[in-house]
Amino acid sequence: MSKSDIEETKDRAGEDYWSSVWKNTELPEPINPLNKRLKNHIIIEFDKIFKKVLGNFDLKGKKMNFMPLSVESETKKADSPAAATSMIYNNGYFISPEDKMQLYFTTADGKTYLAAHNIPNYEADLLTYQKVEEIKKPVTLKSDINGKMWLCKNLAADILPAGITALKSATYKELPGYVDFDGLKKIETPYFASIAATSFRDQSELRLIDKNGETWAMSNYILFMPADKVRNAIPGVNRLVIKHDNYNEWLKITKGAILNFVEIPKDARVMVLTESGPIFDSITNKGEVYAPEGSFVFCAGTYGDIFKIIAR
């Protein structure tokens, strides 16, 4: 690919942003013959997009760089991040020097993607990134949820540990009209956001609802409450009670403490979670646990269950 070829691709790419969250309005055409073959390839299953990145072309170096998105901040302007991954162009593909992944542009059903060529163990090509549309007139949600932590409220005690959800929502300055809430979503109304990357599995819509004067969220089948409304743990005895709605109860650890779960009702469950995941689960763990500052205690049970937790 010559410099002029890359210049042409760059021009077609509009603002040079493309990836799982591309922002450009005009798209690059497929850049190698394998695209024609992929158009006729039946894709049975897609992987969920966990990565949200921007890309730009380095004309001189004949490469493209993936960079993480900049979370919006009211306190300071985010600096342009350094490239997380550089893909070198060679013989029709952008190639990762680290893992030798080969990517190329393709289109299917009117949408544009980056596809990975010859996935190891499968010997097949796979769509990996989808371009999302630029929104001419962005809509905002009724509440600013950028940087907010959310805690699940309606999960059963016997759910798999991975299903116990504490997540943080985000908006990005490069993507007005979108919100990241357990996956990227397009804001349609002040109360609703739809799936943005529509070609990938395990996605869900987002709805904001009014609950007792607070703004809660529903994504997939999970109901979320804002973490800043959760009761703080105190030194000594803390009691949590499952109310008539059977909603999960939470306790926030504002200062690192050793927790002892004195009373856990039969068939109920207690977990301690950080942003990285669970560090204690009453199904598999016993005794005391150190809960760092900023962690949460999750309690699931049925109406009337009382949990006694001692913090020291």
RODO-2510 file (C-alpha; in nm, 4 decimals, decimal comma):
residues 312
     n   res          X          Y          Z
     1     m     0,0000     0,0000     0,0000
     2     s     0,1527     0,3292    -0,1091
     3     k     0,1272     0,6566     0,0781
     4     s    -0,1315     0,7763    -0,1757
     5     d    -0,3381     0,4617    -0,1166
     6     i    -0,3368     0,5267     0,2572
     7     e    -0,4221     0,8931     0,1959
     8     e    -0,7247     0,7825    -0,0092
     9     t    -0,8322     0,5411     0,2649
    10     k    -0,7824     0,8157     0,5204
    11     d    -1,0006     1,0568     0,3207
    12     r    -1,2776     0,7994     0,2954
    13     a    -1,2530     0,7427     0,6694
    14     g    -1,3763     1,0952     0,7363
    15     e    -1,2449     1,1859     1,0830
    16     d    -1,0046     0,8908     1,0933
    17     y    -1,1877     0,7226     1,3809
    18     w    -1,2776     0,3593     1,3356
    19     s    -1,2979     0,0491     1,5509
    20     s    -1,5692    -0,1040     1,7658
    21     v    -1,6686     0,2577     1,8212
    22     w    -1,5836     0,4189     1,4870
    23     k    -1,7040     0,7760     1,4541
    24     n    -1,6521     0,8506     1,0840
    25     t    -1,9340     0,9118     0,8381
    26     e    -1,7629     0,7914     0,5216
    27     l    -1,6027     0,4492     0,5397
    28     p    -1,2945     0,2927     0,3843
    29     e    -1,3641     0,0442     0,1078
    30     p    -1,2428    -0,3148     0,1516
    31     i    -0,8690    -0,3139     0,0926
    32     n    -0,7937    -0,6685    -0,0183
    33     p    -0,9547    -0,9488    -0,2214
    34     l    -1,0349    -1,1571     0,0858
    35     n    -1,3196    -0,9162     0,1573
    36     k    -1,5153    -1,0595    -0,1360
    37     r    -1,4735    -1,4096     0,0030
    38     l    -1,5857    -1,3002     0,3504
    39     k    -1,9036    -1,1448     0,2123
    40     n    -2,0197    -1,4964     0,1274
    41     h    -1,8927    -1,6503     0,4500
    42     i    -2,1659    -1,7476     0,6964
    43     i    -2,0899    -1,6094     1,0406
    44     i    -2,2699    -1,8245     1,2973
    45     e    -2,1657    -1,6530     1,6176
    46     f    -2,0060    -1,3245     1,7208
    47     d    -1,8000    -1,2443     2,0277
    48     k    -1,9165    -0,9678     2,2597
    49     i    -1,7196    -0,6442     2,2229
    50     f    -1,5377    -0,5646     2,5428
    51     k    -1,2834    -0,3301     2,3849
    52     k    -1,3809     0,0250     2,2947
    53     v    -1,1006     0,2021     2,1115
    54     l    -1,0274     0,4718     1,8568
    55     g    -0,7942     0,4341     1,5647
    56     n    -0,5897     0,6640     1,3455
    57     f    -0,3677     0,6224     1,0422
    58     d     0,0065     0,6841     1,0589
    59     l     0,0742     0,7622     0,6927
    60     k     0,4501     0,7837     0,7222
    61     g     0,4818     0,4608     0,9205
    62     k     0,2155     0,2773     0,7150
    63     k     0,0296     0,1626     1,0227
    64     m    -0,2792     0,2229     1,2304
    65     n    -0,2891     0,2770     1,6055
    66     f    -0,5581     0,1619     1,8467
    67     m    -0,6010     0,3962     2,1423
    68     p    -0,8331     0,3754     2,4430
    69     l    -1,1212     0,6182     2,4567
    70     s    -1,1009     0,9233     2,6799
    71     v    -1,3588     0,9199     2,9587
    72     e    -1,5247     1,2585     2,9931
    73     s    -1,4154     1,4570     3,2960
    74     e    -1,5505     1,7777     3,4459
    75     t    -1,2313     1,8469     3,6369
    76     k    -0,9717     1,8317     3,3619
    77     k    -0,9327     1,7781     2,9923
    78     a    -0,8134     1,4278     2,9126
    79     d    -0,4771     1,4034     2,7407
    80     s    -0,4482     1,2168     2,4143
    81     p    -0,3535     0,8639     2,5224
    82     a    -0,0544     0,6825     2,3836
    83     a    -0,1208     0,4095     2,1318
    84     a    -0,2255     0,0869     2,2996
    85     t    -0,1651    -0,1263     1,9911
    86     s    -0,0007    -0,0535     1,6570
    87     m    -0,0905    -0,2543     1,3471
    88     i     0,1616    -0,2498     1,0610
    89     y     0,0266    -0,2652     0,7063
    90     n     0,1677    -0,5453     0,4885
    91     n     0,0264    -0,7236     0,1833
    92     g    -0,3376    -0,6337     0,2388
    93     y    -0,3506    -0,6652     0,6179
    94     f    -0,2821    -0,4584     0,9266
    95     i    -0,0681    -0,6925     1,1390
    96     s    -0,0089    -0,6842     1,5140
    97     p     0,3620    -0,7361     1,5962
    98     e     0,2695    -0,8816     1,9374
    99     d     0,0334    -1,1662     1,8454
   100     k     0,0506    -1,1605     1,4609
   101     m    -0,3238    -1,0908     1,4343
   102     q    -0,4129    -0,9794     1,0811
   103     l    -0,6989    -0,7325     1,0354
   104     y    -0,8670    -0,5960     0,7242
   105     f    -1,1709    -0,3855     0,6381
   106     t    -1,4875    -0,5471     0,5085
   107     t    -1,8585    -0,4764     0,4737
   108     a    -2,1648    -0,6919     0,5366
   109     d    -2,5355    -0,6001     0,5266
   110     g    -2,4509    -0,2346     0,4883
   111     k    -2,2235    -0,2236     0,7928
   112     t    -1,8458    -0,1873     0,8034
   113     y    -1,6134    -0,4003     1,0121
   114     l    -1,2567    -0,4860     1,0863
   115     a    -1,2193    -0,8604     1,0418
   116     a    -0,9459    -1,0890     1,1716
   117     h    -0,7972    -1,3288     0,9170
   118     n    -0,7368    -1,6984     0,9855
   119     i    -0,8156    -1,7184     1,3582
   120     p    -0,5892    -1,9801     1,5268
   121     n    -0,7526    -2,3193     1,5916
   122     y    -1,0527    -2,2239     1,3740
   123     e    -0,8842    -2,1444     1,0408
   124     a    -1,1635    -1,8985     0,9647
   125     d    -1,2047    -1,5228     0,9425
   126     l    -1,4010    -1,3437     1,2142
   127     l    -1,5579    -1,0001     1,2459
   128     t    -1,3915    -0,8303     1,5438
   129     y    -1,4839    -0,4594     1,5343
   130     q    -1,7977    -0,2854     1,4087
   131     k    -1,8228     0,0780     1,3054
   132     v    -2,0969     0,2671     1,4850
   133     e    -2,2756     0,5569     1,3236
   134     e    -2,1972     0,9192     1,3917
   135     i    -2,4945     1,0863     1,5590
   136     k    -2,5742     1,4218     1,4013
   137     k    -2,7961     1,5395     1,6872
   138     p    -2,6807     1,3597     2,0029
   139     v    -2,9328     1,2906     2,2785
   140     t    -2,8354     1,2862     2,6449
   141     l    -2,9811     1,0779     2,9260
   142     k    -3,2004     1,2424     3,1892
   143     s    -2,9208     1,2002     3,4427
   144     d    -2,5459     1,2337     3,4026
   145     i    -2,4242     0,8809     3,4723
   146     n    -2,0645     0,9260     3,3622
   147     g    -1,8318     0,7635     3,6146
   148     k    -2,1170     0,6276     3,8280
   149     m    -2,0933     0,2912     4,0017
   150     w    -2,4024     0,0673     3,9832
   151     l    -2,5009    -0,2345     4,1946
   152     c    -2,7405    -0,5150     4,0998
   153     k    -3,0608    -0,5485     4,3031
   154     n    -3,2625    -0,8462     4,1754
   155     l    -3,0306    -1,1460     4,1572
   156     a    -3,1002    -1,4821     4,3211
   157     a    -2,8651    -1,6226     4,5836
   158     d    -2,7703    -1,9201     4,3636
   159     i    -2,6568    -1,7192     4,0607
   160     l    -2,3093    -1,7865     3,9231
   161     p    -2,0427    -1,5560     4,0711
   162     a    -1,9835    -1,3891     3,7349
   163     g    -2,3443    -1,2733     3,7378
   164     i    -2,3031    -1,0656     4,0555
   165     t    -2,2678    -0,7273     3,8950
   166     a    -2,1085    -0,4053     4,0136
   167     l    -2,0206    -0,1879     3,7164
   168     k    -1,9234     0,1670     3,6286
   169     s    -2,0894     0,3619     3,3476
   170     a    -1,9034     0,6064     3,1259
   171     t    -1,9408     0,8551     2,8439
   172     y    -1,6659     0,9482     2,5988
   173     k    -1,5862     1,2861     2,4483
   174     e    -1,5189     1,1200     2,1115
   175     l    -1,8660     0,9635     2,1067
   176     p    -2,1416     1,2146     2,1802
   177     g    -2,4778     1,0403     2,1956
   178     y    -2,3399     0,7107     2,3305
   179     v    -2,3046     0,5663     2,6784
   180     d    -2,1055     0,2684     2,8051
   181     f    -2,3204     0,0706     3,0478
   182     d    -2,2178    -0,2953     3,0376
   183     g    -2,1403    -0,2402     2,6692
   184     l    -2,1664     0,0542     2,4326
   185     k    -2,5213     0,1834     2,3757
   186     k    -2,6759     0,4532     2,1570
   187     i    -2,8849     0,7043     2,3509
   188     e    -3,2281     0,7224     2,1854
   189     t    -3,4264     0,9166     2,4473
   190     p    -3,3502     1,0614     2,7931
   191     y    -3,4660     0,7281     2,9386
   192     f    -3,3513     0,4713     2,6818
   193     a    -3,0328     0,3586     2,5013
   194     s    -3,0235     0,0860     2,2360
   195     i    -2,7526    -0,1630     2,1369
   196     a    -2,4752     0,0103     1,9418
   197     a    -2,2669    -0,2807     1,8088
   198     t    -2,5636    -0,4731     1,6706
   199     s    -2,3687    -0,7578     1,5096
   200     f    -2,2218    -0,8961     1,8305
   201     r    -2,3667    -1,1276     2,0928
   202     d    -2,4484    -1,0840     2,4617
   203     q    -2,5631    -0,7235     2,4326
   204     s    -2,8487    -0,5463     2,6038
   205     e    -3,0440    -0,2219     2,5996
   206     l    -3,0479     0,0310     2,8833
   207     r    -3,3501     0,1882     3,0504
   208     l    -3,3456     0,4475     3,3253
   209     i    -3,6369     0,4275     3,5680
   210     d    -3,7584     0,6340     3,8611
   211     k    -3,7519     0,4380     4,1867
   212     n    -3,8506     0,6036     4,5121
   213     g    -3,7214     0,9388     4,3938
   214     e    -3,3934     0,7924     4,2658
   215     t    -3,2749     0,7061     3,9157
   216     w    -3,2225     0,3311     3,8759
   217     a    -3,1227     0,1399     3,5647
   218     m    -3,2335    -0,1786     3,3896
   219     s    -2,9954    -0,3594     3,1549
   220     n    -3,0943    -0,7009     3,0247
   221     y    -3,2827    -0,8612     3,3156
   222     i    -3,0729    -0,6930     3,5845
   223     l    -3,1987    -0,4000     3,7904
   224     f    -2,9306    -0,1589     3,9145
   225     m    -2,9233     0,1069     4,1820
   226     p    -2,6593     0,3819     4,2159
   227     a    -2,3834     0,2777     4,4523
   228     d    -2,3722     0,6206     4,6165
   229     k    -2,7125     0,5461     4,7718
   230     v    -2,5845     0,2376     4,9560
   231     r    -2,5433     0,2406     5,3337
   232     n    -2,1863     0,2715     5,4636
   233     a    -2,0445     0,0081     5,6954
   234     i    -1,9704     0,1130     6,0524
   235     p    -1,7205    -0,0340     6,3016
   236     g    -1,8881    -0,3084     6,4998
   237     v    -2,2203    -0,4746     6,4149
   238     n    -2,3932    -0,4113     6,0811
   239     r    -2,7298    -0,5708     6,0058
   240     l    -2,8907    -0,5994     5,6626
   241     v    -3,2465    -0,7233     5,6131
   242     i    -3,4038    -0,8519     5,2891
   243     k    -3,7289    -0,6598     5,2478
   244     h    -4,0589    -0,7669     5,0918
   245     d    -3,9368    -0,6924     4,7374
   246     n    -3,6582    -0,9538     4,7805
   247     y    -3,4043    -0,7057     4,6448
   248     n    -3,0365    -0,7626     4,7173
   249     e    -2,8892    -0,5563     5,0001
   250     w    -2,5493    -0,3893     4,9889
   251     l    -2,2992    -0,2387     5,2303
   252     k    -2,0180    -0,0050     5,1257
   253     i    -1,6745    -0,0307     5,2877
   254     t    -1,5491     0,3282     5,3234
   255     k    -1,2423     0,2256     5,5242
   256     g    -1,0571    -0,1041     5,4958
   257     a    -1,1841    -0,3521     5,7549
   258     i    -1,1811    -0,7173     5,8553
   259     l    -1,5318    -0,8574     5,8166
   260     n    -1,6829    -1,1460     6,0095
   261     f    -2,0170    -1,2801     5,8853
   262     v    -2,1740    -1,3911     6,2110
   263     e    -2,5191    -1,4707     6,0723
   264     i    -2,5944    -1,5887     5,7171
   265     p    -2,9478    -1,7295     5,6761
   266     k    -2,9987    -2,0714     5,5203
   267     d    -2,9878    -2,0676     5,1368
   268     a    -2,8730    -1,7044     5,1471
   269     r    -2,5443    -1,5700     5,0171
   270     v    -2,2832    -1,3077     5,1014
   271     m    -2,0058    -1,1811     4,8755
   272     v    -1,7423    -0,9111     4,8997
   273     l    -1,6697    -0,7413     4,5699
   274     t    -1,4163    -0,4935     4,4394
   275     e    -1,4116    -0,3341     4,0939
   276     s    -1,1925    -0,6280     3,9891
   277     g    -1,4440    -0,8884     4,1014
   278     p    -1,5362    -1,0976     4,4078
   279     i    -1,2798    -1,1633     4,6814
   280     f    -1,5118    -1,3572     4,9139
   281     d    -1,8100    -1,5845     4,8475
   282     s    -1,9955    -1,7528     5,1348
   283     i    -2,0675    -2,0551     4,9147
   284     t    -1,6989    -2,1416     4,8882
   285     n    -1,5322    -1,9328     5,1604
   286     k    -1,5575    -1,9368     5,5389
   287     g    -1,4270    -1,7229     5,8228
   288     e    -1,3086    -1,3640     5,8065
   289     v    -1,2020    -1,1557     5,5079
   290     y    -1,0247    -0,8239     5,4665
   291     a    -1,2431    -0,5827     5,2665
   292     p    -1,0428    -0,2931     5,1179
   293     e    -1,1689     0,0622     5,1011
   294     g    -1,4182     0,1060     4,8189
   295     s    -1,5351    -0,2564     4,8175
   296     f    -1,8944    -0,3678     4,8681
   297     v    -2,0742    -0,6429     5,0595
   298     f    -2,3503    -0,8162     4,8589
   299     c    -2,6325    -1,0025     5,0360
   300     a    -2,8936    -1,2149     4,8580
   301     g    -3,1781    -1,4052     5,0193
   302     t    -3,5540    -1,3999     5,0670
   303     y    -3,7959    -1,1753     5,2530
   304     g    -3,7118    -1,1502     5,6218
   305     d    -3,3548    -1,2813     5,6018
   306     i    -3,1216    -1,0984     5,8444
   307     f    -2,7468    -1,0732     5,7866
   308     k    -2,5187    -0,9831     6,0781
   309     i    -2,1779    -0,8509     5,9779
   310     i    -1,9080    -0,7381     6,2207
   311     a    -1,6463    -0,4933     6,0900
   312     r    -1,3238    -0,4200     6,2757
***
